[in-house]
Amino acid sequence: MTAEILRIQIQQACHARAVGARLRTVVGPVSLDIRAEEFLAIVAPPASGKTSLLRMIAGTLPVTSGEIRITGARVRPPERDFGLVLQHPALLGWRTVMQNILLQAQLRGLDLAESRNRARRLLAWFGLSECENCRPDDLPAGAAQLVSLCRALVHRPALLLLDEPFRLLDPLVLERILDGFQHLWQEMKPTAVLCTGNMQEAVVLADRVAVMSQGPGRILQEFPIDLPRPRRMDRTIAPRIAEYCGRIRTLFQAQGILP
C-alpha cells in the first residue's frame, strides 16, 4: 500500500456496540470517497463517533454494516501502513522521547539509524530538538502530543489518521505548528484524515472539509477548500478562512449544535 495509489472508499459504514440486550449505533451511516494524497478534515461535535470512524478506517474497530475499502480492498484488521494520533499522547513513560518515536521503527523492522535521523528532523520541525532525551512526564501535555505525532510520521506512512492531535496546544503555539505541519504534509503527501472540533484548524489544513452531525455521526455536508498553501492567518488569507468557518458554523447552527 503506497501513498501514490491509496484511496479510501467509505460506503454506508456504521459501527454499533451492544448496550444491554440491544445494539446501539455509535457512528454512521457514513459515506465518503477520499482521494489519494488528499487531506480531508472532518469537523465534528463531541460524542459524534469520529474516533470510532478513524479506528474503522485503521481496521482496529469492526465495520458492523456497510464497508470501507482502501485502494479497492476491503479493510481487514489491522491495516498495515498507517500513522495514528489520538487525543491523548499514549507515550511510554519509561522510554525517552526518541525511544518512544523509534518504537514505531522497531516494530516495523526499519533501519534504526535512518529512522533516528528522520525522528530528529521531525522534532526540529516542531521545536522539540532539545527534548530528545526527556521522559514524557517531563513534557507539557502539548509537547507530548507533538511527540506522538512524530511517532506517527517517522515511518512515512501512506495513511495518516488524526483525532484532535492539536487540541492540547496553546493558540499561539498552534498557529506556528499548523504552519510547519502543512509543509511536512506537502513533503510526505500521505492520504490524511483529520477529525477535529476546531473549524479554523480544519480549513487551514484540509483540501476538503466534511461536517459531521451529533452522534451517531453522519456527514451533513462537504466543503472543498480553495485556498493557496501554505495558509497563514495573515490579512490576505484570514478573511477567506473566516468565510469558510462561517459556512461551517451556519450548518452547525441549523442542526442546533451551536446557538
MIDOSE-1310 file (N, C-alpha, C; in nm, 2 decimals, decimal comma, always signed):
residues 259
mtae	+0,09/-0,12/+0,00/+0,00/+0,00/+0,00/+0,09/+0,12/+0,00; +0,08/+0,21/-0,10/+0,17/+0,33/-0,11/+0,08/+0,45/-0,12; +0,14/+0,56/-0,08/+0,07/+0,69/-0,08/+0,02/+0,73/-0,22; +0,10/+0,69/-0,33/+0,06/+0,73/-0,46/-0,07/+0,67/-0,51
ilri	-0,11/+0,55/-0,46/-0,23/+0,49/-0,51/-0,34/+0,48/-0,40; -0,31/+0,52/-0,28/-0,40/+0,49/-0,17/-0,52/+0,58/-0,18; -0,64/+0,52/-0,19/-0,77/+0,59/-0,19/-0,86/+0,52/-0,09; -0,94/+0,59/-0,03/-1,04/+0,53/+0,07/-1,18/+0,55/+0,03
qiqq	-1,25/+0,44/+0,02/-1,39/+0,45/-0,02/-1,48/+0,40/+0,10; -1,56/+0,49/+0,16/-1,64/+0,45/+0,27/-1,79/+0,45/+0,22; -1,85/+0,34/+0,23/-1,99/+0,33/+0,18/-2,09/+0,28/+0,29; -2,17/+0,38/+0,33/-2,27/+0,35/+0,43/-2,22/+0,27/+0,55
acha	-2,10/+0,31/+0,60/-2,03/+0,24/+0,71/-2,09/+0,28/+0,84; -2,11/+0,18/+0,93/-2,16/+0,20/+1,06/-2,08/+0,12/+1,16; -2,07/+0,16/+1,28/-2,03/+0,08/+1,39/-2,13/+0,08/+1,50; -2,17/-0,04/+1,55/-2,27/-0,05/+1,66/-2,21/-0,14/+1,77
ravg	-2,24/-0,11/+1,89/-2,20/-0,19/+2,00/-2,32/-0,23/+2,09; -2,30/-0,34/+2,16/-2,41/-0,39/+2,24/-2,42/-0,30/+2,37; -2,54/-0,26/+2,40/-2,57/-0,19/+2,52/-2,69/-0,27/+2,58; -2,65/-0,35/+2,68/-2,75/-0,44/+2,74/-2,79/-0,55/+2,63
arlr	-2,92/-0,56/+2,61/-2,97/-0,66/+2,51/-2,98/-0,60/+2,37; -2,95/-0,47/+2,36/-2,97/-0,40/+2,23/-2,84/-0,35/+2,17; -2,84/-0,33/+2,03/-2,73/-0,27/+1,97/-2,75/-0,12/+1,95; -2,65/-0,05/+1,98/-2,66/+0,10/+1,97/-2,56/+0,15/+1,87
tvvg	-2,60/+0,22/+1,77/-2,51/+0,27/+1,66/-2,43/+0,39/+1,72; -2,30/+0,38/+1,71/-2,21/+0,48/+1,76/-2,18/+0,58/+1,65; -2,16/+0,54/+1,53/-2,13/+0,63/+1,42/-2,19/+0,57/+1,29; -2,24/+0,66/+1,20/-2,29/+0,61/+1,07/-2,44/+0,62/+1,06
pvsl	-2,49/+0,59/+0,93/-2,40/+0,56/+0,82/-2,32/+0,67/+0,76; -2,20/+0,64/+0,73/-2,10/+0,74/+0,67/-2,06/+0,70/+0,53; -2,07/+0,79/+0,44/-2,02/+0,76/+0,30/-1,92/+0,87/+0,26; -1,80/+0,84/+0,23/-1,70/+0,93/+0,19/-1,61/+0,87/+0,08
dira	-1,56/+0,95/-0,01/-1,46/+0,90/-0,11/-1,34/+0,99/-0,09; -1,23/+0,94/-0,04/-1,12/+1,02/-0,01/-1,01/+0,99/-0,11; -0,97/+1,09/-0,19/-0,87/+1,06/-0,29/-0,73/+1,04/-0,24; -0,65/+0,97/-0,33/-0,51/+0,95/-0,29/-0,44/+1,09/-0,27
eefl	-0,37/+1,10/-0,17/-0,29/+1,21/-0,13/-0,37/+1,33/-0,09; -0,50/+1,31/-0,07/-0,59/+1,42/-0,02/-0,58/+1,44/+0,13; -0,60/+1,56/+0,17/-0,61/+1,59/+0,32/-0,76/+1,62/+0,34; -0,83/+1,53/+0,41/-0,97/+1,55/+0,44/-0,98/+1,58/+0,59
aiva	-1,05/+1,69/+0,62/-1,08/+1,72/+0,76/-1,23/+1,70/+0,79; -1,26/+1,63/+0,90/-1,39/+1,61/+0,94/-1,41/+1,69/+1,07; -1,50/+1,79/+1,06/-1,53/+1,88/+1,18/-1,65/+1,82/+1,24; -1,64/+1,78/+1,37/-1,74/+1,70/+1,44/-1,76/+1,75/+1,58
ppas	-1,88/+1,75/+1,63/-1,90/+1,78/+1,77/-1,86/+1,67/+1,86; -1,86/+1,69/+1,99/-1,82/+1,58/+2,09/-1,93/+1,47/+2,08; -1,88/+1,35/+2,11/-1,97/+1,23/+2,11/-2,04/+1,20/+1,97; -1,97/+1,24/+1,87/-2,02/+1,22/+1,73/-1,98/+1,08/+1,68
gkts	-1,88/+1,01/+1,74/-1,83/+0,89/+1,69/-1,72/+0,90/+1,60; -1,66/+1,02/+1,59/-1,55/+1,04/+1,50/-1,42/+0,95/+1,53; -1,39/+0,93/+1,65/-1,28/+0,84/+1,69/-1,31/+0,70/+1,64; -1,43/+0,66/+1,65/-1,47/+0,52/+1,61/-1,45/+0,52/+1,45
llrm	-1,49/+0,62/+1,38/-1,47/+0,62/+1,24/-1,32/+0,61/+1,20; -1,23/+0,68/+1,27/-1,09/+0,67/+1,24/-1,04/+0,52/+1,27; -1,09/+0,47/+1,37/-1,05/+0,33/+1,41/-1,10/+0,23/+1,31; -1,22/+0,26/+1,25/-1,27/+0,17/+1,15/-1,19/+0,18/+1,02
iagt	-1,14/+0,29/+0,99/-1,05/+0,31/+0,87/-0,92/+0,24/+0,90; -0,87/+0,25/+1,02/-0,74/+0,18/+1,05/-0,76/+0,03/+1,06; -0,88/-0,02/+1,07/-0,90/-0,16/+1,09/-0,90/-0,21/+1,23; -0,89/-0,12/+1,33/-0,89/-0,17/+1,47/-1,02/-0,17/+1,53
lpvt	-1,13/-0,13/+1,46/-1,26/-0,14/+1,51/-1,35/-0,19/+1,39; -1,43/-0,29/+1,42/-1,51/-0,35/+1,30/-1,61/-0,26/+1,25; -1,63/-0,28/+1,12/-1,74/-0,21/+1,05/-1,86/-0,31/+1,06; -1,97/-0,27/+1,13/-2,08/-0,36/+1,16/-2,18/-0,37/+1,04
sgei	-2,18/-0,26/+0,96/-2,26/-0,26/+0,84/-2,20/-0,16/+0,74; -2,23/-0,18/+0,61/-2,16/-0,11/+0,51/-2,02/-0,16/+0,49; -1,93/-0,08/+0,43/-1,79/-0,12/+0,41/-1,70/-0,01/+0,39; -1,57/-0,04/+0,42/-1,46/+0,06/+0,39/-1,36/-0,01/+0,31
ritg	-1,32/+0,05/+0,20/-1,22/-0,01/+0,11/-1,10/+0,09/+0,09; -0,98/+0,03/+0,10/-0,86/+0,11/+0,08/-0,79/+0,06/-0,05; -0,78/+0,14/-0,15/-0,73/+0,10/-0,28/-0,80/-0,02/-0,33; -0,93/-0,02/-0,32/-1,01/-0,13/-0,37/-1,03/-0,25/-0,28
arvr	-0,94/-0,27/-0,18/-0,95/-0,39/-0,10/-1,02/-0,35/+0,03; -1,11/-0,44/+0,07/-1,19/-0,42/+0,20/-1,09/-0,42/+0,32; -1,11/-0,32/+0,41/-1,03/-0,31/+0,52/-1,04/-0,43/+0,61; -0,92/-0,49/+0,65/-0,91/-0,60/+0,74/-0,82/-0,57/+0,85
pper	-0,86/-0,60/+0,97/-0,78/-0,55/+1,09/-0,65/-0,63/+1,10; -0,54/-0,56/+1,14/-0,53/-0,41/+1,13/-0,47/-0,38/+1,00; -0,50/-0,26/+0,95/-0,43/-0,21/+0,83/-0,28/-0,19/+0,86; -0,20/-0,20/+0,75/-0,05/-0,21/+0,78/+0,02/-0,07/+0,78
dfgl	+0,00/+0,01/+0,68/+0,08/+0,13/+0,66/+0,01/+0,25/+0,70; -0,01/+0,28/+0,83/-0,08/+0,40/+0,87/-0,01/+0,46/+0,99; -0,03/+0,59/+1,01/+0,01/+0,65/+1,13/-0,12/+0,70/+1,20; -0,13/+0,68/+1,33/-0,25/+0,72/+1,41/-0,21/+0,80/+1,53
vlqh	-0,28/+0,92/+1,54/-0,26/+1,00/+1,65/-0,40/+1,03/+1,72; -0,41/+0,99/+1,84/-0,54/+1,00/+1,91/-0,53/+1,13/+2,00; -0,64/+1,15/+2,08/-0,65/+1,28/+2,15/-0,55/+1,28/+2,27; -0,50/+1,17/+2,32/-0,40/+1,17/+2,42/-0,27/+1,10/+2,37
pall	-0,16/+1,15/+2,42/-0,03/+1,10/+2,36/+0,00/+0,95/+2,37; -0,04/+0,89/+2,48/-0,02/+0,74/+2,49/+0,13/+0,71/+2,47; +0,22/+0,79/+2,53/+0,36/+0,76/+2,53/+0,40/+0,67/+2,65; +0,51/+0,59/+2,63/+0,56/+0,50/+2,73/+0,65/+0,58/+2,83
gwrt	+0,61/+0,59/+2,95/+0,68/+0,67/+3,05/+0,82/+0,63/+3,08; +0,85/+0,51/+3,06/+0,99/+0,46/+3,09/+1,08/+0,48/+2,97; +1,03/+0,52/+2,86/+1,12/+0,55/+2,74/+1,14/+0,70/+2,72; +1,25/+0,73/+2,66/+1,27/+0,87/+2,63/+1,19/+0,91/+2,51
vmqn	+1,19/+1,04/+2,48/+1,12/+1,09/+2,36/+1,16/+1,02/+2,24; +1,30/+1,01/+2,22/+1,35/+0,94/+2,10/+1,31/+0,80/+2,10; +1,32/+0,73/+2,21/+1,29/+0,59/+2,22/+1,14/+0,57/+2,19; +1,05/+0,66/+2,23/+0,91/+0,65/+2,20/+0,89/+0,66/+2,05
illq	+0,95/+0,75/+1,99/+0,94/+0,77/+1,84/+0,99/+0,65/+1,77; +1,11/+0,60/+1,81/+1,17/+0,49/+1,74/+1,10/+0,35/+1,76; +1,01/+0,35/+1,86/+0,93/+0,23/+1,88/+0,86/+0,19/+1,75; +0,81/+0,29/+1,68/+0,74/+0,26/+1,55/+0,83/+0,19/+1,45
aqlr	+0,96/+0,24/+1,45/+1,05/+0,18/+1,35/+1,09/+0,04/+1,40; +1,11/+0,02/+1,53/+1,15/-0,11/+1,58/+1,04/-0,21/+1,55; +0,91/-0,18/+1,57/+0,81/-0,27/+1,55/+0,79/-0,31/+1,40; +0,84/-0,22/+1,31/+0,82/-0,24/+1,17/+0,95/-0,30/+1,11
gldl	+1,06/-0,31/+1,19/+1,18/-0,36/+1,14/+1,26/-0,27/+1,05; +1,24/-0,14/+1,07/+1,31/-0,04/+0,98/+1,45/-0,01/+1,03; +1,53/+0,04/+0,94/+1,66/+0,08/+0,97/+1,66/+0,19/+1,08; +1,73/+0,16/+1,20/+1,72/+0,25/+1,31/+1,80/+0,38/+1,29
aesr	+1,91/+0,37/+1,23/+1,99/+0,49/+1,21/+1,92/+0,59/+1,12; +1,86/+0,54/+1,01/+1,78/+0,62/+0,92/+1,66/+0,68/+0,99; +1,59/+0,59/+1,07/+1,47/+0,64/+1,14/+1,51/+0,74/+1,25; +1,62/+0,73/+1,31/+1,67/+0,82/+1,41/+1,69/+0,96/+1,35
nrar	+1,75/+0,96/+1,23/+1,77/+1,09/+1,16/+1,64/+1,15/+1,13; +1,55/+1,07/+1,08/+1,42/+1,12/+1,04/+1,34/+1,18/+1,17; +1,36/+1,10/+1,28/+1,29/+1,15/+1,41/+1,35/+1,28/+1,45; +1,48/+1,30/+1,44/+1,54/+1,43/+1,48/+1,49/+1,54/+1,39
rlla	+1,47/+1,51/+1,26/+1,42/+1,62/+1,17/+1,28/+1,65/+1,21; +1,20/+1,55/+1,24/+1,06/+1,58/+1,28/+1,06/+1,66/+1,41; +1,14/+1,62/+1,51/+1,14/+1,70/+1,64/+1,18/+1,85/+1,61; +1,28/+1,87/+1,52/+1,32/+2,00/+1,48/+1,20/+2,08/+1,42
wfgl	+1,12/+2,02/+1,34/+1,01/+2,08/+1,27/+0,92/+2,14/+1,38; +0,90/+2,07/+1,49/+0,81/+2,11/+1,60/+0,87/+2,18/+1,71; +1,00/+2,21/+1,70/+1,07/+2,29/+1,80/+1,10/+2,21/+1,93; +1,12/+2,07/+1,91/+1,14/+1,99/+2,02/+1,28/+1,92/+2,02
sece	+1,37/+1,98/+1,95/+1,51/+1,91/+1,94/+1,57/+1,89/+2,07; +1,55/+1,98/+2,17/+1,62/+1,97/+2,30/+1,55/+1,87/+2,39; +1,44/+1,81/+2,34/+1,36/+1,72/+2,43/+1,39/+1,57/+2,40; +1,49/+1,55/+2,31/+1,51/+1,41/+2,26/+1,53/+1,31/+2,37
ncrp	+1,60/+1,35/+2,48/+1,63/+1,26/+2,59/+1,54/+1,28/+2,71; +1,44/+1,36/+2,70/+1,35/+1,37/+2,81/+1,25/+1,26/+2,82; +1,19/+1,24/+2,94/+1,09/+1,14/+2,96/+0,95/+1,21/+2,93; +0,85/+1,14/+2,89/+0,72/+1,21/+2,86/+0,66/+1,29/+2,98
ddlp	+0,69/+1,24/+3,10/+0,63/+1,31/+3,22/+0,70/+1,45/+3,24; +0,82/+1,47/+3,18/+0,89/+1,60/+3,19/+0,83/+1,70/+3,09; +0,75/+1,66/+3,00/+0,70/+1,75/+2,89/+0,56/+1,81/+2,93; +0,53/+1,93/+2,88/+0,40/+1,98/+2,88/+0,31/+1,89/+2,79
agaa	+0,18/+1,89/+2,82/+0,09/+1,80/+2,75/+0,09/+1,82/+2,60; +0,10/+1,95/+2,56/+0,10/+1,98/+2,42/+0,22/+1,92/+2,35; +0,34/+1,94/+2,42/+0,46/+1,88/+2,36/+0,46/+1,73/+2,35; +0,40/+1,67/+2,45/+0,39/+1,52/+2,45/+0,31/+1,48/+2,33
qlvs	+0,20/+1,55/+2,30/+0,12/+1,52/+2,19/+0,19/+1,54/+2,05; +0,28/+1,63/+2,05/+0,36/+1,65/+1,92/+0,46/+1,54/+1,91; +0,51/+1,48/+2,02/+0,59/+1,37/+2,01/+0,52/+1,25/+1,95; +0,39/+1,23/+1,99/+0,31/+1,12/+1,94/+0,29/+1,14/+1,79
lcra	+0,28/+1,27/+1,75/+0,27/+1,30/+1,60/+0,40/+1,26/+1,53; +0,51/+1,29/+1,59/+0,64/+1,25/+1,53/+0,65/+1,10/+1,52; +0,60/+1,03/+1,62/+0,60/+0,88/+1,62/+0,51/+0,83/+1,50; +0,40/+0,89/+1,48/+0,31/+0,85/+1,37/+0,37/+0,88/+1,23
lvhr	+0,46/+0,98/+1,22/+0,51/+1,02/+1,09/+0,65/+0,96/+1,06; +0,72/+0,90/+1,16/+0,86/+0,86/+1,14/+0,88/+0,76/+1,03; +0,78/+0,67/+1,01/+0,79/+0,57/+0,90/+0,73/+0,61/+0,77; +0,70/+0,74/+0,76/+0,64/+0,80/+0,64/+0,52/+0,72/+0,59
pall	+0,42/+0,72/+0,67/+0,30/+0,63/+0,64/+0,23/+0,68/+0,51; +0,16/+0,58/+0,44/+0,08/+0,62/+0,33/-0,05/+0,68/+0,37; -0,09/+0,65/+0,50/-0,22/+0,69/+0,55/-0,20/+0,75/+0,69; -0,25/+0,87/+0,71/-0,23/+0,94/+0,84/-0,37/+0,97/+0,89
llde	-0,40/+0,92/+1,01/-0,52/+0,94/+1,08/-0,50/+1,02/+1,21; -0,58/+1,13/+1,22/-0,55/+1,23/+1,33/-0,68/+1,26/+1,40; -0,69/+1,23/+1,53/-0,80/+1,26/+1,61/-0,77/+1,37/+1,71; -0,81/+1,50/+1,67/-0,78/+1,62/+1,75/-0,64/+1,62/+1,80
pfrl	-0,54/+1,61/+1,71/-0,40/+1,60/+1,76/-0,34/+1,73/+1,82; -0,41/+1,84/+1,79/-0,35/+1,97/+1,84/-0,43/+2,04/+1,95; -0,53/+1,96/+2,00/-0,62/+2,03/+2,10/-0,56/+2,07/+2,23; -0,44/+2,02/+2,26/-0,37/+2,05/+2,39/-0,28/+2,17/+2,37
ldpl	-0,27/+2,22/+2,25/-0,17/+2,33/+2,23/-0,23/+2,47/+2,26; -0,14/+2,55/+2,31/-0,18/+2,69/+2,32/-0,21/+2,76/+2,19; -0,30/+2,85/+2,18/-0,34/+2,90/+2,05/-0,22/+2,97/+1,97; -0,13/+3,03/+2,04/-0,02/+3,09/+1,97/+0,08/+2,99/+1,92
vler	+0,10/+2,88/+2,00/+0,18/+2,77/+1,95/+0,12/+2,70/+1,84; -0,02/+2,68/+1,85/-0,09/+2,61/+1,74/-0,07/+2,68/+1,60; -0,07/+2,81/+1,60/-0,05/+2,87/+1,47/+0,08/+2,84/+1,41; +0,19/+2,84/+1,49/+0,32/+2,80/+1,44/+0,33/+2,65/+1,40
ildg	+0,27/+2,57/+1,48/+0,27/+2,42/+1,45/+0,19/+2,39/+1,32; +0,08/+2,46/+1,30/+0,00/+2,43/+1,18/+0,08/+2,47/+1,05; +0,15/+2,58/+1,06/+0,24/+2,62/+0,95/+0,34/+2,52/+0,92; +0,41/+2,47/+1,02/+0,51/+2,36/+1,00/+0,45/+2,23/+0,95
fqhl	+0,34/+2,20/+1,01/+0,27/+2,07/+0,97/+0,23/+2,07/+0,82; +0,18/+2,19/+0,77/+0,14/+2,20/+0,63/+0,26/+2,16/+0,54; +0,38/+2,21/+0,58/+0,50/+2,19/+0,50/+0,53/+2,04/+0,50; +0,52/+1,98/+0,62/+0,55/+1,84/+0,63/+0,46/+1,75/+0,55
wqem	+0,33/+1,78/+0,56/+0,23/+1,70/+0,48/+0,26/+1,72/+0,33; +0,29/+1,84/+0,28/+0,31/+1,86/+0,14/+0,44/+1,78/+0,10; +0,53/+1,77/+0,18/+0,65/+1,70/+0,15/+0,63/+1,54/+0,15; +0,56/+1,49/+0,24/+0,53/+1,35/+0,25/+0,41/+1,30/+0,17
kpta	+0,31/+1,39/+0,16/+0,19/+1,36/+0,09/+0,12/+1,23/+0,12; +0,10/+1,20/+0,25/+0,01/+1,08/+0,28/-0,13/+1,12/+0,25; -0,22/+1,02/+0,23/-0,36/+1,04/+0,24/-0,39/+1,07/+0,39; -0,46/+1,18/+0,42/-0,47/+1,22/+0,56/-0,62/+1,24/+0,59
vlct	-0,66/+1,20/+0,71/-0,79/+1,22/+0,76/-0,78/+1,28/+0,90; -0,83/+1,40/+0,92/-0,82/+1,47/+1,05/-0,96/+1,49/+1,10; -0,98/+1,45/+1,23/-1,11/+1,47/+1,30/-1,08/+1,58/+1,40; -1,16/+1,69/+1,40/-1,14/+1,80/+1,49/-1,27/+1,87/+1,52
gnmq	-1,27/+1,94/+1,63/-1,38/+2,03/+1,66/-1,34/+2,18/+1,63; -1,22/+2,20/+1,58/-1,17/+2,33/+1,55/-1,19/+2,37/+1,40; -1,29/+2,45/+1,37/-1,32/+2,48/+1,23/-1,20/+2,55/+1,16; -1,13/+2,64/+1,23/-1,02/+2,71/+1,17/-0,91/+2,62/+1,13
eavv	-0,87/+2,53/+1,23/-0,77/+2,43/+1,21/-0,80/+2,34/+1,08; -0,93/+2,30/+1,07/-0,97/+2,22/+0,96/-0,95/+2,29/+0,83; -0,99/+2,42/+0,82/-0,98/+2,50/+0,70/-0,84/+2,53/+0,66; -0,75/+2,55/+0,76/-0,61/+2,58/+0,73/-0,54/+2,46/+0,67
ladr	-0,58/+2,34/+0,72/-0,50/+2,22/+0,68/-0,56/+2,14/+0,56; -0,69/+2,15/+0,54/-0,75/+2,05/+0,45/-0,77/+2,09/+0,31; -0,78/+1,99/+0,22/-0,82/+2,01/+0,08/-0,98/+2,02/+0,08; -1,04/+1,95/+0,17/-1,18/+1,94/+0,18/-1,22/+1,92/+0,32
vavm	-1,33/+1,98/+0,36/-1,39/+1,97/+0,50/-1,52/+1,90/+0,49; -1,54/+1,80/+0,57/-1,67/+1,73/+0,58/-1,72/+1,76/+0,72; -1,85/+1,80/+0,73/-1,91/+1,84/+0,86/-1,99/+1,72/+0,91; -1,97/+1,68/+1,03/-2,04/+1,56/+1,09/-2,14/+1,60/+1,19
sqgp	-2,25/+1,53/+1,19/-2,36/+1,55/+1,29/-2,32/+1,51/+1,43; -2,41/+1,53/+1,52/-2,40/+1,47/+1,65/-2,42/+1,32/+1,64; -2,38/+1,24/+1,74/-2,39/+1,10/+1,74/-2,53/+1,04/+1,73; -2,54/+0,93/+1,66/-2,44/+0,87/+1,58/-2,40/+0,95/+1,45
gril	-2,28/+0,98/+1,44/-2,23/+1,08/+1,34/-2,26/+1,03/+1,20; -2,30/+1,13/+1,12/-2,31/+1,11/+0,97/-2,26/+1,24/+0,91; -2,23/+1,23/+0,78/-2,18/+1,35/+0,71/-2,30/+1,44/+0,67; -2,29/+1,56/+0,71/-2,40/+1,66/+0,67/-2,37/+1,73/+0,54
qefp	-2,25/+1,77/+0,52/-2,21/+1,85/+0,40/-2,06/+1,85/+0,39; -2,01/+1,87/+0,27/-1,87/+1,88/+0,24/-1,84/+2,01/+0,17; -1,72/+2,07/+0,21/-1,68/+2,20/+0,15/-1,54/+2,18/+0,10; -1,52/+2,19/-0,04/-1,38/+2,20/-0,09/-1,32/+2,33/-0,05
idlp	-1,19/+2,33/-0,01/-1,13/+2,45/+0,04/-1,03/+2,50/-0,07; -1,07/+2,60/-0,14/-1,00/+2,66/-0,25/-0,91/+2,78/-0,20; -0,80/+2,74/-0,13/-0,71/+2,84/-0,08/-0,57/+2,80/-0,11; -0,48/+2,89/-0,15/-0,34/+2,86/-0,17/-0,27/+2,81/-0,05
rprr	-0,17/+2,73/-0,06/-0,08/+2,69/+0,05/+0,05/+2,75/+0,04; +0,12/+2,77/+0,15/+0,08/+2,75/+0,29/-0,03/+2,85/+0,33; -0,11/+2,81/+0,42/-0,22/+2,90/+0,47/-0,19/+2,96/+0,61; -0,18/+3,09/+0,61/-0,14/+3,15/+0,74/-0,25/+3,25/+0,77
mdrt	-0,26/+3,29/+0,90/-0,36/+3,38/+0,94/-0,31/+3,53/+0,92; -0,28/+3,56/+0,79/-0,24/+3,70/+0,76/-0,36/+3,77/+0,70; -0,35/+3,89/+0,66/-0,46/+3,98/+0,62/-0,51/+3,94/+0,49; -0,44/+3,86/+0,41/-0,48/+3,82/+0,28/-0,57/+3,69/+0,29
iapr	-0,53/+3,59/+0,37/-0,59/+3,46/+0,38/-0,70/+3,46/+0,49; -0,67/+3,53/+0,60/-0,76/+3,52/+0,72/-0,91/+3,55/+0,69; -0,94/+3,65/+0,61/-1,08/+3,67/+0,58/-1,15/+3,55/+0,50; -1,07/+3,49/+0,42/-1,13/+3,38/+0,34/-1,14/+3,25/+0,43
iaey	-1,05/+3,23/+0,52/-1,06/+3,13/+0,62/-1,18/+3,15/+0,70; -1,20/+3,27/+0,75/-1,32/+3,31/+0,83/-1,45/+3,28/+0,75; -1,45/+3,31/+0,62/-1,57/+3,28/+0,54/-1,60/+3,14/+0,54; -1,51/+3,05/+0,52/-1,53/+2,90/+0,53/-1,58/+2,86/+0,66
cgri	-1,52/+2,92/+0,77/-1,56/+2,88/+0,90/-1,71/+2,93/+0,93; -1,74/+3,04/+0,87/-1,88/+3,09/+0,88/-1,98/+3,00/+0,82; -1,94/+2,94/+0,71/-2,03/+2,84/+0,64/-2,05/+2,72/+0,72; -1,94/+2,67/+0,78/-1,95/+2,55/+0,87/-2,03/+2,58/+0,99
rtlf	-2,01/+2,70/+1,05/-2,08/+2,74/+1,17/-2,23/+2,75/+1,14; -2,27/+2,80/+1,03/-2,41/+2,81/+0,99/-2,47/+2,67/+0,98; -2,40/+2,58/+0,93/-2,45/+2,44/+0,93/-2,47/+2,38/+1,07; -2,38/+2,41/+1,16/-2,40/+2,36/+1,30/-2,51/+2,43/+1,36
qaqg	-2,53/+2,56/+1,33/-2,64/+2,63/+1,39/-2,78/+2,57/+1,35; -2,78/+2,53/+1,22/-2,90/+2,48/+1,17/-2,94/+2,34/+1,23; -2,83/+2,27/+1,28/-2,85/+2,14/+1,35/-2,87/+2,16/+1,50; -2,87/+2,28/+1,55/-2,88/+2,30/+1,69/-2,76/+2,27/+1,77
ilp	-2,65/+2,25/+1,70/-2,52/+2,22/+1,77/-2,46/+2,35/+1,83; -2,48/+2,46/+1,76/-2,43/+2,59/+1,80/-2,55/+2,69/+1,81; -2,54/+2,78/+1,90/-2,66/+2,88/+1,92/-2,66/+2,98/+1,80
